[in-house]
Amino acid sequence: MGSDSSSLARLSMSLPADLFRQLDTMVEERGLPSRSQLIAELIRHALAEHESLTRPDEMLAGTITLVYRSERGRVRHQLSQTQAHYLKEVISSQHVVLEDDQSLEVLLVQGPAVRLKELCDAIRRVRGVQQLGLVTTTSLLPPLYEQDARNIKPIGAI
């Protein structure tokens, strides 16, 4: 979203005093220039979440972040098998080892909201997964390849 003032709309709202103070504290702690910037971010997040709940066929991109106990590779193996079932949706993953036999994995995902929800549910069923969070956006990754009947070529290639 650009900062072009001609495309802005003004919103006036009333909040309980305590909530207003908490909002200002959050703006200050994040070092943001205004409440408007924080409120716009929160609204974008809520809209993406709403899309995923109300429009299951809506294409979304995002991340799935999970923490799990490694348990001699059993959990990692099960997670790999689960991700293989969602090969179209899992674009990439990054894994790091944490303290106390724990691991952190971040998956970059894109696909219909219903498939991303199914993927999260399948990951949650893996014994050893302790935390899981899905963050989505309605902005998508650009297509990398064009396909015609005879060949596949990178977009922008001659």
Sequence and secondary structure as in RCSB ss.txt:
>XXXX:A:sequence
MGSDSSSLARLSMSLPADLFRQLDTMVEERGLPSRSQLIAELIRHALAEHESLTRPDEMLAGTITLVYRSERGRV
RHQLSQTQAHYLKEVISSQHVVLEDDQSLEVLLVQGPAVRLKELCDAIRRVRGVQQLGLVTTTSLLPPLYEQDAR
NIKPIGAI
>XXXX:A:secstr
    GGG         HHHHHHHHHHHHHHT S HHHHHHHHHHHHHHHHHHHH TT EEEEEEEEEEE GGGHH
HHHHHHHHHHTTTTEEEEEEEE STTEEEEEEEEEEEHHHHHHHHHHHHTSTTEEEEEEEEES      EEE SS
 EEETT  
